[in-house]
Amino acid sequence: MDIPDRLIELQTAADAERAKLTGLADTEHEAQWKRWFEAASASQAAVTEHAREAGLSRAELEAAVKKAVRHPDPSDG
């Protein structure tokens, strides 16, 4: 499946924001959670839009994007 760079970038950003939650508490955690939620929402919206425009399964596209970000193929570069 051909995944646009924009979807990879958005998911990478969402994952990075989620990783920043580790070790935070109280107001710091709440503020970071909001940043993660916004990044994740942007990624999800972009996946939904691309799937609709390309006639793809949204679930399959989301899985492919997350796999590409979290478990990249070493032969890709």
Phi and psi in degrees as a GROMACS rama.xvg file:
@    title "Ramachandran Plot"
@    xaxis  label "Phi"
@    yaxis  label "Psi"
@TYPE xy
-81.8968  117.505  ASP-2
-107.953  122.722  ILE-3
-61.2741  144.162  PRO-4
-55.3994  -36.2465  ASP-5
-59.0576  -39.5309  ARG-6
-67.8073  -38.4556  LEU-7
-63.632  -45.1148  ILE-8
-63.0516  -43.2232  GLU-9
-65.641  -41.6261  LEU-10
-68.7462  -38.3502  GLN-11
-61.0683  -42.7809  THR-12
-64.125  -42.1219  ALA-13
-63.9348  -43.8836  ALA-14
-63.3649  -38.4699  ASP-15
-64.7172  -40.7806  ALA-16
-66.4233  -37.4989  GLU-17
-65.7318  -40.0387  ARG-18
-61.1568  -29.093  ALA-19
-71.6895  -10.573  LYS-20
-71.3194  -24.8963  LEU-21
-57.9129  126.706  THR-22
83.9902  -3.90418  GLY-23
-87.7452  155.578  LEU-24
-142.108  160.264  ALA-25
55.0357  -128.478  ASP-26
-67.4754  -32.1896  THR-27
-64.6104  -42.4238  GLU-28
-64.3758  -44.4657  HIS-29
-61.2776  -44.277  GLU-30
-65.1024  -42.4382  ALA-31
-69.0899  -36.8577  GLN-32
-59.8241  -40.3715  TRP-33
-63.7864  -40.7107  LYS-34
-64.1084  -42.3372  ARG-35
-63.4792  -45.2088  TRP-36
-59.545  -42.7117  PHE-37
-63.7525  -42.8318  GLU-38
-66.3295  -42.0773  ALA-39
-66.2524  -39.0507  ALA-40
-63.7674  -40.627  SER-41
-63.8944  -41.0729  ALA-42
-64.3665  -45.7971  SER-43
-62.7116  -41.8666  GLN-44
-63.4363  -40.7425  ALA-45
-66.7904  -39.2779  ALA-46
-63.278  -46.077  VAL-47
-59.4925  -46.7853  THR-48
-63.1608  -46.7173  GLU-49
-64.3567  -42.3183  HIS-50
-60.1248  -43.7698  ALA-51
-63.8915  -47.6809  ARG-52
-65.7551  -34.4904  GLU-53
-93.8129  -3.16246  ALA-54
68.5015  34.8423  GLY-55
-104.738  160.877  LEU-56
-69.5203  124.637  SER-57
-61.0768  -43.343  ARG-58
-64.1808  -41.6429  ALA-59
-67.0775  -39.6128  GLU-60
-64.5604  -45.755  LEU-61
-58.6641  -45.7367  GLU-62
-61.6459  -40.9365  ALA-63
-65.8269  -40.6287  ALA-64
-63.9347  -48.5055  VAL-65
-63.3911  -39.329  LYS-66
-63.87  -43.4598  LYS-67
-62.0047  -36.2487  ALA-68
-79.0988  -45.9036  VAL-69
-88.9922  -22.8782  ARG-70
-139.59  65.3127  HIS-71
-63.8746  147.379  PRO-72
-75.6559  120.334  ASP-73
-57.8076  -25.6036  PRO-74
-77.5717  -7.14685  SER-75
-80.6108  -5.76744  ASP-76
